[in-house]
């Protein structure tokens, strides 16, 4: 009989039906994860000391309604959700503006995970039309999709990636990291790191500059972007040894990321003004049980690879420019704001926007066309990335968007009511004052 890993990986590899479908390779035979692994910051992902199930620490505060489910049943539920999500995303109506819709896909080897495999990581790429007048390398944006670490694919963010490619003249990559429950933590993060290293190593092939690499991510993808940056600063801390050179990340654009797994979902919901508008427990329980397996107590969840918002102050002081786009009715808002406050205290270059009256992943209203406020927030984010890009590149004419003064006028005149109430963006090294 197949183990739950084989079954879960089968579900994972065969679910997607939209562009980018069926591109994640099956796991093959892997050792069973039938014991709890401690997560001290000095442990290697492949050499963590194991504790028998009989001596597991108390994880009761992170218990979910599906803890007793067999893994094959959880995988079956994930399969059903992925199929529905893939269908819905394929029906989203793009914005009525000219965006390059052609996307190419290439595959990368998994080299740093204990689940190493050839061509295991699919990457979707949006490449600008070649310009005879352009003789220098382009900026690159490496994007990570959302989906609670269990659903989603790179083309889910095609509106963002296409728009960023068009407006910045950048090459944009969207990474299809392997998903839980077939690949729980830390494999998705390790796939993201693999993608960053290998894309940077092939900079000449892709026509990008190794010195102009930016990361973006949505929800789980935002968490993975920040976790990847953390590991790249000190890989030996977790016994990672990279053969490829580590590129410098010039900036991060994070959309409603999860930053702190040491707080239970129940506690996060209690901190919301309207808990009924947050993601339902039935969904978050599935995400949590799939990604964090075996379950871990509070201290084990403080690993910054899992909870990047808890990074030490020494790392915080190294953070590159970062922009956050957050949602008012999101159980993650409080932890995001705590992290932004820490960045402010460390005098880092950080900006943020809070979309009022909106829920988590408001820009993915499956299967409907996104709201006008989505394009506004993408525009603001692209303007922030433009600010981080080497001025010599922007001087080449890649600045077709309106000025912030024009954008503010458009917002007040023609954007939806919820967008009119948007908090002002702050472009200096501080954050706007906000109370929840």
C-alpha positions, -999 to 999 in steps of 0.1 A, spaced: 0 0 0 13 35 -8 23 57 20 4 90 25 34 108 10 31 90 -23 -6 96 -24 -3 132 -13 24 139 -40 2 122 -66 -26 145 -57 -3 175 -58 12 166 -92 -21 159 -109 -44 187 -98 -37 218 -118 -56 222 -151 -48 258 -160 -15 271 -174 13 257 -154 -7 225 -147 9 191 -139 44 206 -137 54 196 -102 72 163 -101 61 134 -78 81 130 -47 92 94 -52 102 73 -22 110 93 9 115 85 46 83 87 66 79 117 88 67 98 117 85 117 145 86 152 158 117 172 148 129 200 171 135 233 153 164 249 172 180 275 149 212 255 147 196 223 135 201 211 99 169 203 80 183 169 73 200 163 106 175 174 131 174 153 163 142 133 163 119 127 193 95 98 193 58 104 191 54 92 227 75 121 239 61 149 217 59 183 234 24 197 242 10 213 210 -26 215 223 -28 253 218 -23 247 181 -48 218 178 -72 219 149 -104 202 140 -87 178 116 -57 167 137 -70 131 138 -74 128 101 -52 103 82 -28 120 59 -44 104 28 -77 120 37 -61 154 41 -44 150 8 -78 141 -8 -94 172 6 -64 193 -7 -68 177 -41 -105 188 -42 -96 224 -31 -68 227 -57 -91 215 -85 -117 241 -76 -92 269 -71 -75 261 -104 -108 263 -123 -117 296 -106 -84 312 -113 -87 303 -149 -120 323 -150 -106 355 -136 -111 384 -161 -79 404 -167 -80 441 -165 -89 458 -198 -54 470 -206 -28 456 -228 -7 431 -209 16 405 -223 -2 372 -217 24 349 -232 44 331 -205 71 306 -209 80 279 -184 113 263 -175 123 238 -148 149 239 -121 164 211 -101 157 208 -63 192 208 -48 190 219 -12 159 201 1 161 167 16 135 159 -11 160 167 -39 148 159 -74 157 169 -110 134 195 -126 111 195 -96 105 233 -96 85 249 -125 91 286 -131 69 308 -152 86 337 -169 73 369 -184 100 383 -208 98 418 -223 99 422 -260 136 425 -270 147 460 -276 175 467 -302 184 499 -283 188 482 -250 223 469 -243 222 465 -205 207 438 -183 172 442 -170 159 442 -134 143 409 -123 114 402 -100 110 367 -86 75 362 -74 60 335 -50 23 327 -52 -1 323 -23 -25 295 -13 -17 286 23 13 265 11 -11 238 -2 -28 253 -33 -19 277 -61 5 281 -90 27 307 -105 2 319 -131 -23 328 -103 -5 361 -100 -5 368 -138 -21 402 -135 6 414 -111 35 397 -130 23 409 -164 18 445 -152 52 446 -134 69 433 -165 52 458 -187 57 489 -165 92 482 -152 107 466 -183 118 438 -160 119 401 -165 94 385 -140 96 350 -127 69 332 -107 80 301 -89 59 269 -86 73 257 -53 63 222 -42 32 221 -20 21 205 13 9 180 25 32 161 1 60 186 9 56 202 43 79 228 59 107 235 50 105 221 15 85 250 -1 109 276 13 139 256 1 124 254 -34 121 292 -33 157 296 -23 168 272 -50 149 293 -76 165 325 -64 200 310 -66 196 293 -99 179 323 -116 206 346 -104 233 322 -116 217 322 -151 214 360 -152 232 364 -185 210 338 -201 178 356 -190 192 391 -197 189 402 -161 212 420 -137 224 400 -106 225 434 -88 189 442 -95 169 413 -82 136 419 -62 113 395 -45 75 397 -44 50 374 -28 13 370 -19 1 355 14 21 323 19 43 335 -9 51 367 9 61 346 39 83 325 17 100 355 1 109 369 35 120 335 49 142 329 18 159 363 23 166 353 59 183 320 50 203 337 23 219 360 49 233 331 69 227 297 53 252 278 75 230 286 106 207 259 93 235 238 78 227 248 43 257 249 20 251 265 -14 273 258 -44 260 289 -62 269 324 -53 242 343 -32 228 373 -49 219 405 -31 182 412 -29 174 448 -36 139 449 -22 108 430 -12 71 436 -21 49 416 3 12 413 -1 -6 403 32 21 378 43 19 355 73 48 364 96 43 346 130 33 310 134 39 311 172 4 327 176 -26 303 173 -53 310 148 -78 313 176 -57 341 192 -53 358 158 -90 358 152 -97 372 187 -75 402 178 -97 411 148 -124 437 150 -146 414 128 -135 378 132 -163 366 110 -146 383 80 -114 363 84 -106 331 66 -127 302 80 -113 278 104 -121 249 80 -96 263 55 -69 275 79 -70 241 98 -63 224 65 -34 248 57 -18 244 91 -21 206 93 -7 203 58 23 226 62 34 221 98 38 183 101 43 170 127 28 197 148 51 219 168 48 237 201 51 275 203 89 275 208 93 253 177 73 277 157 96 306 164 121 294 139 125 325 116 123 302 85 87 295 97 80 328 114 101 354 95 85 383 114 103 370 145 138 375 130 164 388 153 172 425 155 206 419 139 189 406 108 163 432 109 189 459 105 200 443 72 166 444 56 164 458 21 136 483 12 103 467 17 67 475 8 37 459 24 1 458 10 -22 446 38 -60 440 43 -81 454 71 -101 423 78 -72 399 80 -62 379 110 -26 385 99 -28 423 102 -17 426 138 15 405 133 23 424 101 19 457 118 42 446 147 69 437 122 65 470 103 69 488 137 101 469 143 114 479 108 105 515 116 124 514 149 154 500 131 152 529 106 147 507 76 132 518 43 96 505 47 63 516 33 28 501 37 -8 504 26 -38 490 44 -68 483 21 -98 492 43 -130 471 43 -112 443 25 -104 407 35 -73 386 30 -64 380 -6 -89 407 -17 -71 409 -51 -80 373 -59 -118 374 -60 -124 341 -77 -140 338 -102 -147 375 -107 -128 403 -121 -106 421 -95 -118 455 -81 -103 488 -93 -85 491 -60 -64 461 -70 -48 479 -99 -43 509 -78 -24 489 -52 -3 472 -78 5 506 -93 16 519 -59 38 488 -54 54 491 -88 62 528 -81 79 517 -49 100 491 -68 108 518 -93 122 539 -65 145 510 -55 158 503 -90 192 517 -100 184 552 -114 207 545 -144 182 518 -155 151 540 -151 169 568 -170 166 545 -201 129 554 -203 112 527 -183 90 550 -163 57 551 -182 34 553 -151 17 584 -137 34 604 -110 22 599 -75 4 633 -77 -15 621 -107 -22 588 -91 -37 605 -60 -60 626 -83 -72 595 -101 -78 577 -68 -100 605 -55 -119 609 -87 -125 575 -101 -116 546 -78 -142 527 -57 -153 539 -23 -132 514 -4 -102 526 -23 -109 563 -15 -105 555 22 -71 540 16 -44 551 41 -18 573 25 14 557 13 46 568 31 77 571 10 103 580 36 119 556 61 89 554 84 53 542 85 20 559 88 3 560 121 -26 535 122 -48 521 148 -68 489 146 
